[in-house]
Amino acid sequence: MQQLDSPAGFWIRLIALFVDGIVLMITVGIMTSIVYGQFFMERETVFEFIEPIYFIILPVLWAGYTLGKRAMGIRIAKIDGTKLGIGAMLLREIVGGLIYVFTFGIGLIVSIFMVVFREDKRSLHDLIAKTYVTYNKPYELSQYS
């Protein structure tokens, strides 16, 4: 197994995902309140595009961070140290998500165990995209901190 520097474990990743969920819920809620006049919608809205943009584009533009990951001091990084790109994020989020759906959640359970028990803390979607979640700051940001 490849030795990765400062991998983030299950609980910190779960808390970051929870924070991201709250951010998305409030953002979409405010937008639907403005457009449709109610905070929660029982049907799909035009704002459903925000979640994929948030989880795919934001980490590419912000050195592997989402708001939840930044708040927890963790980020997504490529295992080879190269800059995180749209291809890796599409593999991580879309292909990884499809695997979890097509395995009826079994893949997700396997991923949880992988993050808990593997030394490098990589889940199925991390293996697919050749990424991992780390406490290390990216070089571009660490020189300003």
N, CA, C and O atoms as a GROMACS GRO file, in nm:
protein
  580
    1MET      N    1   0.084  -0.118   0.000
    1MET     CA    2   0.000   0.000   0.000
    1MET      C    3   0.089   0.125   0.000
    1MET      O    4   0.186   0.132   0.075
    2GLN      N    5   0.055   0.221  -0.083
    2GLN     CA    6   0.133   0.344  -0.092
    2GLN      C    7   0.118   0.426   0.036
    2GLN      O    8   0.007   0.441   0.088
    3GLN      N    9   0.228   0.480   0.086
    3GLN     CA   10   0.225   0.563   0.206
    3GLN      C   11   0.185   0.705   0.167
    3GLN      O   12   0.259   0.773   0.097
    4LEU      N   13   0.070   0.749   0.213
    4LEU     CA   14   0.022   0.884   0.186
    4LEU      C   15   0.038   0.968   0.311
    4LEU      O   16   0.025   0.917   0.423
    5ASP      N   17   0.064   1.096   0.293
    5ASP     CA   18   0.094   1.186   0.403
    5ASP      C   19  -0.033   1.240   0.467
    5ASP      O   20  -0.115   1.302   0.400
    6SER      N   21  -0.050   1.216   0.597
    6SER     CA   22  -0.158   1.270   0.680
    6SER      C   23  -0.299   1.245   0.626
    6SER      O   24  -0.374   1.340   0.605
    7PRO      N   25  -0.336   1.118   0.602
    7PRO     CA   26  -0.471   1.093   0.553
    7PRO      C   27  -0.576   1.121   0.661
    7PRO      O   28  -0.551   1.099   0.780
    8ALA      N   29  -0.692   1.169   0.618
    8ALA     CA   30  -0.802   1.201   0.709
    8ALA      C   31  -0.891   1.078   0.724
    8ALA      O   32  -0.921   1.010   0.627
    9GLY      N   33  -0.933   1.052   0.846
    9GLY     CA   34  -1.014   0.935   0.875
    9GLY      C   35  -1.164   0.957   0.859
    9GLY      O   36  -1.209   1.060   0.809
   10PHE      N   37  -1.239   0.859   0.903
   10PHE     CA   38  -1.383   0.854   0.882
   10PHE      C   39  -1.459   0.969   0.947
   10PHE      O   40  -1.535   1.038   0.880
   11TRP      N   41  -1.440   0.990   1.076
   11TRP     CA   42  -1.523   1.086   1.150
   11TRP      C   43  -1.505   1.228   1.100
   11TRP      O   44  -1.604   1.301   1.086
   12ILE      N   45  -1.383   1.270   1.073
   12ILE     CA   46  -1.360   1.406   1.026
   12ILE      C   47  -1.420   1.425   0.887
   12ILE      O   48  -1.473   1.532   0.856
   13ARG      N   49  -1.413   1.323   0.805
   13ARG     CA   50  -1.474   1.328   0.672
   13ARG      C   51  -1.626   1.334   0.683
   13ARG      O   52  -1.691   1.406   0.607
   14LEU      N   53  -1.684   1.258   0.776
   14LEU     CA   54  -1.828   1.259   0.796
   14LEU      C   55  -1.876   1.396   0.845
   14LEU      O   56  -1.978   1.446   0.799
   15ILE      N   57  -1.804   1.455   0.938
   15ILE     CA   58  -1.841   1.589   0.988
   15ILE      C   59  -1.833   1.691   0.875
   15ILE      O   60  -1.921   1.776   0.862
   16ALA      N   61  -1.729   1.684   0.792
   16ALA     CA   62  -1.716   1.775   0.679
   16ALA      C   63  -1.833   1.758   0.582
   16ALA      O   64  -1.887   1.857   0.532
   17LEU      N   65  -1.873   1.635   0.556
   17LEU     CA   66  -1.988   1.609   0.468
   17LEU      C   67  -2.117   1.664   0.529
   17LEU      O   68  -2.201   1.717   0.457
   18PHE      N   69  -2.133   1.652   0.660
   18PHE     CA   70  -2.248   1.707   0.730
   18PHE      C   71  -2.252   1.860   0.716
   18PHE      O   72  -2.358   1.917   0.688
   19VAL      N   73  -2.138   1.926   0.734
   19VAL     CA   74  -2.130   2.071   0.717
   19VAL      C   75  -2.165   2.109   0.573
   19VAL      O   76  -2.239   2.205   0.550
   20ASP      N   77  -2.112   2.035   0.476
   20ASP     CA   78  -2.145   2.061   0.336
   20ASP      C   79  -2.294   2.045   0.310
   20ASP      O   80  -2.353   2.124   0.236
   21GLY      N   81  -2.356   1.945   0.370
   21GLY     CA   82  -2.500   1.925   0.355
   21GLY      C   83  -2.580   2.042   0.409
   21GLY      O   84  -2.679   2.083   0.348
   22ILE      N   85  -2.539   2.094   0.523
   22ILE     CA   86  -2.607   2.211   0.581
   22ILE      C   87  -2.591   2.332   0.491
   22ILE      O   88  -2.687   2.404   0.466
   23VAL      N   89  -2.471   2.355   0.441
   23VAL     CA   90  -2.444   2.468   0.350
   23VAL      C   91  -2.533   2.457   0.226
   23VAL      O   92  -2.595   2.555   0.185
   24LEU      N   93  -2.538   2.338   0.167
   24LEU     CA   94  -2.620   2.318   0.047
   24LEU      C   95  -2.768   2.336   0.076
   24LEU      O   96  -2.840   2.398  -0.002
   25MET      N   97  -2.815   2.281   0.188
   25MET     CA   98  -2.956   2.292   0.223
   25MET      C   99  -2.997   2.439   0.241
   25MET      O  100  -3.101   2.481   0.191
   26ILE      N  101  -2.916   2.514   0.311
   26ILE     CA  102  -2.948   2.655   0.335
   26ILE      C  103  -2.941   2.734   0.203
   26ILE      O  104  -3.029   2.815   0.176
   27THR      N  105  -2.838   2.709   0.123
   27THR     CA  106  -2.823   2.781  -0.005
   27THR      C  107  -2.941   2.754  -0.097
   27THR      O  108  -3.001   2.847  -0.150
   28VAL      N  109  -2.973   2.626  -0.117
   28VAL     CA  110  -3.085   2.592  -0.205
   28VAL      C  111  -3.217   2.640  -0.145
   28VAL      O  112  -3.306   2.685  -0.217
   29GLY      N  113  -3.229   2.631  -0.014
   29GLY     CA  114  -3.351   2.678   0.053
   29GLY      C  115  -3.374   2.827   0.033
   29GLY      O  116  -3.487   2.869   0.006
   30ILE      N  117  -3.270   2.905   0.045
   30ILE     CA  118  -3.282   3.050   0.023
   30ILE      C  119  -3.318   3.079  -0.122
   30ILE      O  120  -3.404   3.163  -0.151
   31MET      N  121  -3.252   3.009  -0.213
   31MET     CA  122  -3.281   3.032  -0.356
   31MET      C  123  -3.424   2.991  -0.392
   31MET      O  124  -3.491   3.062  -0.466
   32THR      N  125  -3.470   2.878  -0.340
   32THR     CA  126  -3.609   2.837  -0.371
   32THR      C  127  -3.709   2.929  -0.302
   32THR      O  128  -3.818   2.950  -0.353
   33SER      N  129  -3.673   2.983  -0.186
   33SER     CA  130  -3.761   3.080  -0.119
   33SER      C  131  -3.778   3.204  -0.204
   33SER      O  132  -3.889   3.257  -0.217
   34ILE      N  133  -3.669   3.250  -0.262
   34ILE     CA  134  -3.675   3.371  -0.346
   34ILE      C  135  -3.755   3.346  -0.473
   34ILE      O  136  -3.838   3.428  -0.511
   35VAL      N  137  -3.731   3.233  -0.538
   35VAL     CA  138  -3.794   3.206  -0.668
   35VAL      C  139  -3.935   3.148  -0.654
   35VAL      O  140  -4.027   3.190  -0.724
   36TYR      N  141  -3.952   3.050  -0.563
   36TYR     CA  142  -4.078   2.977  -0.554
   36TYR      C  143  -4.164   3.016  -0.433
   36TYR      O  144  -4.280   2.976  -0.424
   37GLY      N  145  -4.107   3.091  -0.340
   37GLY     CA  146  -4.183   3.136  -0.224
   37GLY      C  147  -4.189   3.035  -0.110
   37GLY      O  148  -4.265   3.056  -0.016
   38GLN      N  149  -4.112   2.927  -0.116
   38GLN     CA  150  -4.106   2.834  -0.003
   38GLN      C  151  -3.966   2.774   0.007
   38GLN      O  152  -3.899   2.751  -0.094
   39PHE      N  153  -3.924   2.750   0.132
   39PHE     CA  154  -3.788   2.706   0.160
   39PHE      C  155  -3.763   2.563   0.112
   39PHE      O  156  -3.663   2.537   0.046
   40PHE      N  157  -3.853   2.471   0.146
   40PHE     CA  158  -3.841   2.331   0.104
   40PHE      C  159  -3.939   2.302  -0.006
   40PHE      O  160  -4.056   2.338   0.002
   41MET      N  161  -3.892   2.235  -0.109
   41MET     CA  162  -3.977   2.198  -0.221
   41MET      C  163  -3.995   2.046  -0.221
   41MET      O  164  -3.900   1.972  -0.196
   42GLU      N  165  -4.115   2.001  -0.251
   42GLU     CA  166  -4.142   1.858  -0.258
   42GLU      C  167  -4.106   1.802  -0.395
   42GLU      O  168  -4.102   1.680  -0.413
   43ARG      N  169  -4.079   1.887  -0.491
   43ARG     CA  170  -4.045   1.842  -0.625
   43ARG      C  171  -3.908   1.899  -0.663
   43ARG      O  172  -3.854   1.986  -0.594
   44GLU      N  173  -3.855   1.849  -0.772
   44GLU     CA  174  -3.726   1.898  -0.822
   44GLU      C  175  -3.738   2.044  -0.866
   44GLU      O  176  -3.843   2.086  -0.915
   45THR      N  177  -3.631   2.119  -0.848
   45THR     CA  178  -3.629   2.259  -0.890
   45THR      C  179  -3.510   2.282  -0.984
   45THR      O  180  -3.427   2.193  -1.003
   46VAL      N  181  -3.505   2.400  -1.039
   46VAL     CA  182  -3.393   2.435  -1.127
   46VAL      C  183  -3.262   2.444  -1.048
   46VAL      O  184  -3.155   2.451  -1.108
   47PHE      N  185  -3.269   2.443  -0.917
   47PHE     CA  186  -3.149   2.458  -0.834
   47PHE      C  187  -3.082   2.326  -0.799
   47PHE      O  188  -2.987   2.325  -0.721
   48GLU      N  189  -3.129   2.216  -0.856
   48GLU     CA  190  -3.069   2.086  -0.830
   48GLU      C  191  -2.928   2.075  -0.888
   48GLU      O  192  -2.853   1.985  -0.851
   49PHE      N  193  -2.891   2.166  -0.976
   49PHE     CA  194  -2.756   2.166  -1.035
   49PHE      C  195  -2.650   2.213  -0.936
   49PHE      O  196  -2.530   2.195  -0.961
   50ILE      N  197  -2.690   2.273  -0.826
   50ILE     CA  198  -2.594   2.330  -0.731
   50ILE      C  199  -2.510   2.222  -0.664
   50ILE      O  200  -2.389   2.241  -0.646
   51GLU      N  201  -2.569   2.109  -0.628
   51GLU     CA  202  -2.494   2.004  -0.558
   51GLU      C  203  -2.380   1.949  -0.642
   51GLU      O  204  -2.267   1.941  -0.593
   52PRO      N  205  -2.404   1.909  -0.769
   52PRO     CA  206  -2.289   1.860  -0.846
   52PRO      C  207  -2.182   1.967  -0.869
   52PRO      O  208  -2.063   1.936  -0.868
   53ILE      N  209  -2.223   2.090  -0.889
   53ILE     CA  210  -2.124   2.197  -0.905
   53ILE      C  211  -2.042   2.211  -0.777
   53ILE      O  212  -1.920   2.226  -0.781
   54TYR      N  213  -2.111   2.207  -0.665
   54TYR     CA  214  -2.044   2.222  -0.535
   54TYR      C  215  -1.940   2.112  -0.512
   54TYR      O  216  -1.827   2.141  -0.474
   55PHE      N  217  -1.978   1.986  -0.535
   55PHE     CA  218  -1.889   1.874  -0.504
   55PHE      C  219  -1.789   1.841  -0.614
   55PHE      O  220  -1.691   1.772  -0.588
   56ILE      N  221  -1.812   1.887  -0.737
   56ILE     CA  222  -1.719   1.857  -0.847
   56ILE      C  223  -1.633   1.978  -0.882
   56ILE      O  224  -1.511   1.966  -0.892
   57ILE      N  225  -1.694   2.093  -0.900
   57ILE     CA  226  -1.621   2.211  -0.946
   57ILE      C  227  -1.548   2.283  -0.832
   57ILE      O  228  -1.432   2.323  -0.849
   58LEU      N  229  -1.613   2.301  -0.718
   58LEU     CA  230  -1.549   2.375  -0.608
   58LEU      C  231  -1.415   2.316  -0.567
   58LEU      O  232  -1.319   2.392  -0.552
   59PRO      N  233  -1.402   2.185  -0.547
   59PRO     CA  234  -1.270   2.132  -0.511
   59PRO      C  235  -1.163   2.155  -0.618
   59PRO      O  236  -1.045   2.172  -0.586
   60VAL      N  237  -1.203   2.156  -0.744
   60VAL     CA  238  -1.108   2.181  -0.852
   60VAL      C  239  -1.059   2.325  -0.845
   60VAL      O  240  -0.940   2.352  -0.861
   61LEU      N  241  -1.150   2.417  -0.821
   61LEU     CA  242  -1.114   2.559  -0.817
   61LEU      C  243  -1.047   2.600  -0.686
   61LEU      O  244  -0.973   2.698  -0.683
   62TRP      N  245  -1.071   2.524  -0.578
   62TRP     CA  246  -1.026   2.566  -0.445
   62TRP      C  247  -0.932   2.464  -0.382
   62TRP      O  248  -0.942   2.434  -0.263
   63ALA      N  249  -0.841   2.410  -0.460
   63ALA     CA  250  -0.732   2.323  -0.413
   63ALA      C  251  -0.779   2.202  -0.332
   63ALA      O  252  -0.714   2.162  -0.237
   64GLY      N  253  -0.895   2.144  -0.371
   64GLY     CA  254  -0.943   2.024  -0.305
   64GLY      C  255  -1.039   2.048  -0.190
   64GLY      O  256  -1.083   1.952  -0.126
   65TYR      N  257  -1.072   2.172  -0.164
   65TYR     CA  258  -1.161   2.204  -0.053
   65TYR      C  259  -1.307   2.221  -0.096
   65TYR      O  260  -1.336   2.266  -0.207
   66THR      N  261  -1.398   2.183  -0.007
   66THR     CA  262  -1.535   2.231  -0.006
   66THR      C  263  -1.544   2.312   0.123
   66THR      O  264  -1.447   2.315   0.199
   67LEU      N  265  -1.654   2.378   0.148
   67LEU     CA  266  -1.664   2.457   0.271
   67LEU      C  267  -1.652   2.368   0.395
   67LEU      O  268  -1.586   2.406   0.492
   68GLY      N  269  -1.715   2.250   0.390
   68GLY     CA  270  -1.707   2.157   0.504
   68GLY      C  271  -1.566   2.105   0.526
   68GLY      O  272  -1.519   2.099   0.639
   69LYS      N  273  -1.500   2.068   0.418
   69LYS     CA  274  -1.362   2.020   0.431
   69LYS      C  275  -1.270   2.132   0.481
   69LYS      O  276  -1.183   2.108   0.564
   70ARG      N  277  -1.288   2.252   0.430
   70ARG     CA  278  -1.205   2.364   0.475
   70ARG      C  279  -1.226   2.391   0.624
   70ARG      O  280  -1.131   2.416   0.698
   71ALA      N  281  -1.352   2.386   0.667
   71ALA     CA  282  -1.383   2.407   0.809
   71ALA      C  283  -1.318   2.301   0.898
   71ALA      O  284  -1.281   2.330   1.012
   72MET      N  285  -1.304   2.180   0.847
   72MET     CA  286  -1.244   2.071   0.924
   72MET      C  287  -1.093   2.060   0.902
   72MET      O  288  -1.026   1.979   0.966
   73GLY      N  289  -1.039   2.140   0.811
   73GLY     CA  290  -0.895   2.139   0.786
   73GLY      C  291  -0.848   2.021   0.704
   73GLY      O  292  -0.733   1.977   0.717
   74ILE      N  293  -0.935   1.969   0.618
   74ILE     CA  294  -0.899   1.858   0.530
   74ILE      C  295  -0.931   1.895   0.386
   74ILE      O  296  -1.007   1.988   0.361
   75ARG      N  297  -0.871   1.822   0.292
   75ARG     CA  298  -0.898   1.849   0.150
   75ARG      C  299  -0.873   1.724   0.068
   75ARG      O  300  -0.808   1.630   0.114
   76ILE      N  301  -0.925   1.724  -0.053
   76ILE     CA  302  -0.904   1.615  -0.148
   76ILE      C  303  -0.774   1.644  -0.223
   76ILE      O  304  -0.751   1.757  -0.267
   77ALA      N  305  -0.690   1.542  -0.237
   77ALA     CA  306  -0.564   1.558  -0.310
   77ALA      C  307  -0.542   1.437  -0.399
   77ALA      O  308  -0.592   1.328  -0.371
   78LYS      N  309  -0.467   1.457  -0.506
   78LYS     CA  310  -0.428   1.346  -0.594
   78LYS      C  311  -0.314   1.270  -0.525
   78LYS      O  312  -0.229   1.331  -0.459
   79ILE      N  313  -0.311   1.139  -0.541
   79ILE     CA  314  -0.205   1.060  -0.475
   79ILE      C  315  -0.068   1.087  -0.534
   79ILE      O  316   0.034   1.068  -0.467
   80ASP      N  317  -0.064   1.131  -0.660
   80ASP     CA  318   0.066   1.158  -0.722
   80ASP      C  319   0.113   1.301  -0.700
   80ASP      O  320   0.219   1.339  -0.750
   81GLY      N  321   0.036   1.382  -0.627
   81GLY     CA  322   0.075   1.518  -0.595
   81GLY      C  323   0.041   1.621  -0.701
   81GLY      O  324   0.066   1.740  -0.681
   82THR      N  325  -0.014   1.577  -0.814
   82THR     CA  326  -0.052   1.674  -0.918
   82THR      C  327  -0.179   1.747  -0.877
   82THR      O  328  -0.249   1.707  -0.784
   83LYS      N  329  -0.206   1.855  -0.948
   83LYS     CA  330  -0.323   1.936  -0.919
   83LYS      C  331  -0.452   1.857  -0.946
   83LYS      O  332  -0.462   1.785  -1.045
   84LEU      N  333  -0.548   1.872  -0.857
   84LEU     CA  334  -0.678   1.807  -0.871
   84LEU      C  335  -0.750   1.864  -0.992
   84LEU      O  336  -0.758   1.986  -1.007
   85GLY      N  337  -0.801   1.777  -1.078
   85GLY     CA  338  -0.867   1.823  -1.200
   85GLY      C  339  -1.011   1.775  -1.209
   85GLY      O  340  -1.058   1.697  -1.126
   86ILE      N  341  -1.079   1.825  -1.310
   86ILE     CA  342  -1.220   1.792  -1.330
   86ILE      C  343  -1.239   1.644  -1.357
   86ILE      O  344  -1.338   1.586  -1.312
   87GLY      N  345  -1.148   1.582  -1.428
   87GLY     CA  346  -1.158   1.438  -1.458
   87GLY      C  347  -1.158   1.354  -1.331
   87GLY      O  348  -1.239   1.263  -1.315
   88ALA      N  349  -1.066   1.384  -1.240
   88ALA     CA  350  -1.059   1.310  -1.114
   88ALA      C  351  -1.185   1.332  -1.031
   88ALA      O  352  -1.236   1.238  -0.970
   89MET      N  353  -1.236   1.453  -1.031
   89MET     CA  354  -1.356   1.481  -0.952
   89MET      C  355  -1.479   1.415  -1.014
   89MET      O  356  -1.567   1.369  -0.941
   90LEU      N  357  -1.487   1.410  -1.147
   90LEU     CA  358  -1.598   1.339  -1.211
   90LEU      C  359  -1.593   1.190  -1.178
   90LEU      O  360  -1.696   1.129  -1.147
   91LEU      N  361  -1.474   1.131  -1.184
   91LEU     CA  362  -1.460   0.990  -1.146
   91LEU      C  363  -1.499   0.970  -1.000
   91LEU      O  364  -1.571   0.876  -0.967
   92ARG      N  365  -1.451   1.057  -0.915
   92ARG     CA  366  -1.474   1.044  -0.771
   92ARG      C  367  -1.622   1.056  -0.737
   92ARG      O  368  -1.675   0.973  -0.663
   93GLU      N  369  -1.688   1.156  -0.790
   93GLU     CA  370  -1.827   1.183  -0.754
   93GLU      C  371  -1.928   1.105  -0.837
   93GLU      O  372  -2.020   1.045  -0.782
   94ILE      N  373  -1.913   1.106  -0.969
   94ILE     CA  374  -2.014   1.043  -1.056
   94ILE      C  375  -1.996   0.891  -1.061
   94ILE      O  376  -2.089   0.817  -1.029
   95VAL      N  377  -1.878   0.845  -1.100
   95VAL     CA  378  -1.855   0.701  -1.112
   95VAL      C  379  -1.864   0.636  -0.974
   95VAL      O  380  -1.926   0.531  -0.958
   96GLY      N  381  -1.802   0.698  -0.875
   96GLY     CA  382  -1.812   0.646  -0.738
   96GLY      C  383  -1.956   0.638  -0.692
   96GLY      O  384  -1.997   0.537  -0.633
   97GLY      N  385  -2.033   0.742  -0.717
   97GLY     CA  386  -2.175   0.743  -0.679
   97GLY      C  387  -2.255   0.636  -0.751
   97GLY      O  388  -2.342   0.573  -0.691
   98LEU      N  389  -2.226   0.615  -0.879
   98LEU     CA  390  -2.295   0.511  -0.954
   98LEU      C  391  -2.266   0.372  -0.897
   98LEU      O  392  -2.355   0.287  -0.891
   99ILE      N  393  -2.144   0.350  -0.856
   99ILE     CA  394  -2.109   0.222  -0.795
   99ILE      C  395  -2.189   0.202  -0.667
   99ILE      O  396  -2.238   0.092  -0.641
  100TYR      N  397  -2.202   0.305  -0.587
  100TYR     CA  398  -2.279   0.294  -0.463
  100TYR      C  399  -2.426   0.265  -0.491
  100TYR      O  400  -2.490   0.188  -0.419
  101VAL      N  401  -2.480   0.328  -0.596
  101VAL     CA  402  -2.620   0.305  -0.633
  101VAL      C  403  -2.639   0.163  -0.688
  101VAL      O  404  -2.729   0.092  -0.645
  102PHE      N  405  -2.554   0.122  -0.782
  102PHE     CA  406  -2.570  -0.009  -0.846
  102PHE      C  407  -2.543  -0.126  -0.752
  102PHE      O  408  -2.587  -0.238  -0.779
  103THR      N  409  -2.472  -0.102  -0.643
  103THR     CA  410  -2.449  -0.209  -0.544
  103THR      C  411  -2.549  -0.199  -0.429
  103THR      O  412  -2.534  -0.266  -0.327
  104PHE      N  413  -2.651  -0.115  -0.448
  104PHE     CA  414  -2.757  -0.098  -0.347
  104PHE      C  415  -2.701  -0.060  -0.210
  104PHE      O  416  -2.751  -0.107  -0.107
  105GLY      N  417  -2.599   0.023  -0.209
  105GLY     CA  418  -2.541   0.072  -0.084
  105GLY      C  419  -2.431  -0.014  -0.027
  105GLY      O  420  -2.362   0.028   0.066
  106ILE      N  421  -2.413  -0.134  -0.079
  106ILE     CA  422  -2.308  -0.222  -0.027
  106ILE      C  423  -2.171  -0.160  -0.052
  106ILE      O  424  -2.083  -0.168   0.034
  107GLY      N  425  -2.153  -0.098  -0.168
  107GLY     CA  426  -2.027  -0.030  -0.198
  107GLY      C  427  -1.999   0.082  -0.100
  107GLY      O  428  -1.884   0.104  -0.062
  108LEU      N  429  -2.102   0.152  -0.058
  108LEU     CA  430  -2.086   0.259   0.042
  108LEU      C  431  -2.041   0.201   0.176
  108LEU      O  432  -1.953   0.257   0.242
  109ILE      N  433  -2.101   0.091   0.216
  109ILE     CA  434  -2.062   0.026   0.342
  109ILE      C  435  -1.918  -0.021   0.334
  109ILE      O  436  -1.841  -0.004   0.429
  110VAL      N  437  -1.881  -0.080   0.220
  110VAL     CA  438  -1.742  -0.123   0.200
  110VAL      C  439  -1.648  -0.002   0.209
  110VAL      O  440  -1.542  -0.010   0.270
  111SER      N  441  -1.688   0.111   0.149
  111SER     CA  442  -1.606   0.232   0.153
  111SER      C  443  -1.587   0.283   0.296
  111SER      O  444  -1.478   0.326   0.333
  112ILE      N  445  -1.692   0.277   0.375
  112ILE     CA  446  -1.681   0.320   0.516
  112ILE      C  447  -1.577   0.234   0.588
  112ILE      O  448  -1.491   0.287   0.659
  113PHE      N  449  -1.586   0.102   0.569
  113PHE     CA  450  -1.488   0.014   0.633
  113PHE      C  451  -1.347   0.040   0.581
  113PHE      O  452  -1.250   0.030   0.656
  114MET      N  453  -1.336   0.072   0.454
  114MET     CA  454  -1.204   0.102   0.397
  114MET      C  455  -1.143   0.225   0.463
  114MET      O  456  -1.025   0.225   0.497
  115VAL      N  457  -1.222   0.330   0.480
  115VAL     CA  458  -1.172   0.453   0.542
  115VAL      C  459  -1.136   0.428   0.688
  115VAL      O  460  -1.039   0.484   0.739
  116VAL      N  461  -1.213   0.345   0.755
  116VAL     CA  462  -1.187   0.316   0.897
  116VAL      C  463  -1.062   0.229   0.913
  116VAL      O  464  -0.980   0.256   1.001
  117PHE      N  465  -1.047   0.125   0.831
  117PHE     CA  466  -0.944   0.025   0.857
  117PHE      C  467  -0.818   0.034   0.770
  117PHE      O  468  -0.713  -0.014   0.811
  118ARG      N  469  -0.827   0.092   0.652
  118ARG     CA  470  -0.707   0.102   0.568
  118ARG      C  471  -0.610   0.205   0.625
  118ARG      O  472  -0.652   0.308   0.679
  119GLU      N  473  -0.483   0.178   0.614
  119GLU     CA  474  -0.382   0.270   0.663
  119GLU      C  475  -0.386   0.404   0.588
  119GLU      O  476  -0.365   0.510   0.648
  120ASP      N  477  -0.415   0.399   0.456
  120ASP     CA  478  -0.418   0.522   0.377
  120ASP      C  479  -0.556   0.590   0.377
  120ASP      O  480  -0.571   0.696   0.317
  121LYS      N  481  -0.655   0.529   0.443
  121LYS     CA  482  -0.789   0.587   0.462
  121LYS      C  483  -0.863   0.616   0.331
  121LYS      O  484  -0.948   0.704   0.327
  122ARG      N  485  -0.830   0.544   0.224
  122ARG     CA  486  -0.893   0.567   0.094
  122ARG      C  487  -1.016   0.480   0.077
  122ARG      O  488  -1.015   0.361   0.110
  123SER      N  489  -1.122   0.539   0.024
  123SER     CA  490  -1.247   0.468  -0.003
  123SER      C  491  -1.250   0.424  -0.149
  123SER      O  492  -1.156   0.448  -0.224
  124LEU      N  493  -1.360   0.358  -0.189
  124LEU     CA  494  -1.372   0.314  -0.328
  124LEU      C  495  -1.361   0.430  -0.426
  124LEU      O  496  -1.290   0.421  -0.526
  125HIS      N  497  -1.433   0.540  -0.397
  125HIS     CA  498  -1.428   0.652  -0.490
  125HIS      C  499  -1.290   0.718  -0.493
  125HIS      O  500  -1.252   0.777  -0.595
  126ASP      N  501  -1.216   0.710  -0.384
  126ASP     CA  502  -1.078   0.759  -0.385
  126ASP      C  503  -0.989   0.671  -0.473
  126ASP      O  504  -0.906   0.721  -0.548
  127LEU      N  505  -1.007   0.539  -0.463
  127LEU     CA  506  -0.928   0.447  -0.544
  127LEU      C  507  -0.956   0.467  -0.692
  127LEU      O  508  -0.864   0.466  -0.774
  128ILE      N  509  -1.084   0.486  -0.727
  128ILE     CA  510  -1.123   0.507  -0.867
  128ILE      C  511  -1.058   0.633  -0.923
  128ILE      O  512  -1.007   0.632  -1.035
  129ALA      N  513  -1.060   0.741  -0.845
  129ALA     CA  514  -1.011   0.871  -0.893
  129ALA      C  515  -0.864   0.896  -0.863
  129ALA      O  516  -0.809   0.999  -0.901
  130LYS      N  517  -0.799   0.801  -0.795
  130LYS     CA  518  -0.659   0.818  -0.754
  130LYS      C  519  -0.641   0.943  -0.668
  130LYS      O  520  -0.550   1.024  -0.689
  131THR      N  521  -0.731   0.955  -0.569
  131THR     CA  522  -0.727   1.067  -0.475
  131THR      C  523  -0.723   1.014  -0.332
  131THR      O  524  -0.737   0.894  -0.309
  132TYR      N  525  -0.703   1.103  -0.239
  132TYR     CA  526  -0.720   1.073  -0.097
  132TYR      C  527  -0.755   1.203  -0.027
  132TYR      O  528  -0.741   1.311  -0.084
  133VAL      N  529  -0.801   1.193   0.097
  133VAL     CA  530  -0.835   1.312   0.175
  133VAL      C  531  -0.726   1.329   0.279
  133VAL      O  532  -0.693   1.235   0.351
  134THR      N  533  -0.672   1.449   0.288
  134THR     CA  534  -0.555   1.475   0.372
  134THR      C  535  -0.572   1.600   0.457
  134THR      O  536  -0.652   1.689   0.427
  135TYR      N  537  -0.495   1.604   0.564
  135TYR     CA  538  -0.486   1.724   0.647
  135TYR      C  539  -0.386   1.824   0.591
  135TYR      O  540  -0.387   1.941   0.631
  136ASN      N  541  -0.301   1.782   0.499
  136ASN     CA  542  -0.198   1.869   0.444
  136ASN      C  543  -0.259   1.981   0.361
  136ASN      O  544  -0.352   1.960   0.283
  137LYS      N  545  -0.205   2.099   0.380
  137LYS     CA  546  -0.246   2.212   0.297
  137LYS      C  547  -0.177   2.202   0.161
  137LYS      O  548  -0.066   2.149   0.151
  138PRO      N  549  -0.243   2.253   0.057
  138PRO     CA  550  -0.174   2.254  -0.071
  138PRO      C  551  -0.059   2.355  -0.068
  138PRO      O  552  -0.062   2.450   0.010
  139TYR      N  553   0.039   2.333  -0.150
  139TYR     CA  554   0.156   2.420  -0.152
  139TYR      C  555   0.117   2.566  -0.176
  139TYR      O  556   0.172   2.656  -0.112
  140GLU      N  557   0.022   2.591  -0.267
  140GLU     CA  558  -0.016   2.729  -0.300
  140GLU      C  559  -0.071   2.803  -0.179
  140GLU      O  560  -0.047   2.923  -0.164
  141LEU      N  561  -0.145   2.733  -0.092
  141LEU     CA  562  -0.205   2.799   0.024
  141LEU      C  563  -0.115   2.797   0.146
  141LEU      O  564  -0.121   2.888   0.228
  142SER      N  565  -0.030   2.694   0.160
  142SER     CA  566   0.051   2.682   0.280
  142SER      C  567   0.155   2.796   0.291
  142SER      O  568   0.196   2.830   0.402
  143GLN      N  569   0.196   2.853   0.181
  143GLN     CA  570   0.295   2.960   0.188
  143GLN      C  571   0.235   3.090   0.240
  143GLN      O  572   0.308   3.182   0.276
  144TYR      N  573   0.100   3.099   0.244
  144TYR     CA  574   0.034   3.221   0.293
  144TYR      C  575  -0.022   3.205   0.434
  144TYR      O  576  -0.068   3.302   0.493
  145SER      N  577  -0.018   3.084   0.488
  145SER     CA  578  -0.077   3.059   0.621
  145SER      C  579   0.021   3.087   0.732
  145SER      O  580  -0.013   3.071   0.850
   0.00000   0.00000   0.00000
